[in-house]
Amino acid sequence: MFNASAIRDYALRWEIETLFSCLKGRGFNLENTRLTDPRRVLAIGFCWCYLTGEWQHDQKKAIKLKKHGRLSLSLFRYGLDYVQMAILRLIGFGKKEEFKKVLVILRKKKPDRTRAL
């Protein structure tokens, strides 16, 4: 008997398995880092979000400046929002291109441009 729910669940599982495969062996090699300290994993997450925010600001849509000249949104927050949206779309069977773009940011050996913190 055909069960649409089971097919959707399997498709979701396949997307998650693909993500793990990318993080483990197709470029990022997360297992080779031998991370056991949650703070280090958190540091990778922070860097991913910050670099994604920087990429968005430089390549897609610049963050608006407030009257005093500061960004209206931090680069970290800008990137976090984008990474979160990309993951939600990946899980929700939406556009997967966004997630692929932010995953590529993790694989870059040299950033396109360096910004002073």
SULJO-V744729 format. One record per backbone hydrogen bond with DSSP energy under -0.5 kcal/mol. NH is the residue of the N-H (numbers start at 1). CO is the residue of the C=O. If there is no record, write none. Layout:
BEGIN
nh = <NH/NH>
co = <CO/CO>
END
This chain:
BEGIN
nh = <7/8/9/10/11/12/13/14/15/16/17/18/19/20/21/22/23/24/25/26/28/29/30/32/33/33/34/35/38/40/41/42/43/44/45/46/47/48/49/50/51/52/53/54/55/56/57/58/59/60/60/61/66/69/72/78/79/80/81/82/83/84/85/86/87/88/89/90/91/92/93/94/100/101/102/103/104/105/106/106/107/107/108/108>
co = <3/4/5/6/7/8/9/10/11/12/13/14/15/16/17/18/19/20/21/21/22/22/23/29/29/30/31/30/36/37/37/38/39/40/41/42/43/44/45/46/47/48/49/50/51/52/53/54/55/55/56/56/70/66/64/74/75/76/77/78/79/80/81/82/83/84/85/86/87/88/90/89/96/97/98/99/100/101/102/103/103/104/104/105>
END
